[in-house]
């Protein structure tokens, strides 16, 4: 997207340089792109070298404990490096889910950070950077606490810092098609965030607390963005949100329930959006990520089958299959519903690849419930599958549940489940030998099939060089681990 340059950056004499370290999921990556877009709009420069940045932003994640640990390490490393690089004048900003959720605590424990910004401020980073560079009288690079100089923008706080407004509400921001963005993905692939927030009450999750209620962009906004991306040569559109299948239902006149199936007679839906995307001229495919099993309907399945621009790939996190576990997780679905849905997906969409994730070691998970999950994995044979070890998230219902599982049992269950899936994945890869597949080229000798989302799935290693960012057809000649050879 194009950005207009503001004269304000010129007030500093030379253009300030802003660097970004972005952690976490694709949704967080889009937030980072919007932040950098606002930086360019204010006439500043973006640098990929942290040591050259006048302001360094760490866009962090707080989904599970390991993500929080990675985020804290990145912040401390950034602070340490500005000392080693003799950049005591460099300002350090922390953004993202962890900043939104823990700003008050972080401001007490991390005096090294010059400012924390919330999720509603992602489009305002350029302005915030200007304020910090203009008004900060000194630096936190030595680790000192400077009181009023340390800011929190748009995050919950009761500190009473002078002259600053703090928002104690959950985020409400959502981007539009003309929101400036600086894309961090390869030129041929892009993430399009079609909605923000989540209405589901999953007991293990705190995302609704961090990102607010589900709020959809209008179909017109999403379609305008996709048309622009396709005109720029993008070949892969990855639709993302916390719950992609709930898209549009919050815009209905009559309120949609938590288990409402996709139904275009009632208002905007994902099915209707896909039909509109299908009509956009160009050679590209669109991929569905983060769908919830509760909202799938025959209409949506039939739409995907009919639209050849929609990749035959469904990302549908299930989390467990045992009914007792699904109830404790508050997943708003059941074994019967899930098994029926998988059957309908495979029968209704020829050649579809299913990707899912499961949680092992959730509070109270018995050996029998875990065995039921393993049996389900063996029987269904998902093309792509990931396993998470349950993380006890502060503020979630599950964190207070009895029967917390020891780490050694979680680790053992993780290894067992992944070993089963590893064999399934290798067998699935071997079965593709001899088939000709349409591939999207990421590097001269590396591509992906429709069955492979960026970053999280397998690759196709090419023996003959191919043009990056284009589609090619190649015959699969073998496999190596999870990856195919062509």
VENWO-V751667 format. One record per run of one state. SS is the DSSP state (2 for helix, 1 for strand, 0 for the rest). FROM is the first residue (numbers start at 0). TO is the last residue. If there is no record, write none. Layout:
# VENWO-V751667
SS	FROM	TO
SS	FROM	TO
This chain:
# VENWO-V751667
0	0	5
2	6	11
0	12	15
1	16	21
0	22	24
2	25	40
0	41	43
1	44	46
0	47	48
2	49	51
0	52	53
1	54	59
0	60	63
2	64	83
0	84	89
1	90	95
2	96	108
0	109	113
1	114	116
0	117	117
2	118	134
0	135	145
2	146	148
0	149	149
1	150	152
0	153	187
1	188	192
0	193	193
1	194	195
0	196	205
2	206	210
0	211	213
1	214	215
0	216	217
2	218	230
0	231	234
1	235	239
0	240	242
2	243	245
0	246	247
2	248	250
0	251	268
2	269	277
0	278	283
1	284	287
0	288	291
2	292	294
0	295	296
2	297	305
0	306	308
1	309	314
0	315	317
1	318	318
0	319	321
2	322	328
0	329	333
2	334	347
0	348	351
1	352	359
0	360	365
2	366	379
0	380	382
1	383	388
0	389	396
2	397	399
0	400	405
2	406	430
0	431	434
1	435	442
0	443	444
1	445	448
0	449	458
1	459	460
0	461	469
1	470	474
0	475	476
1	477	479
0	480	481
1	482	484
0	485	485
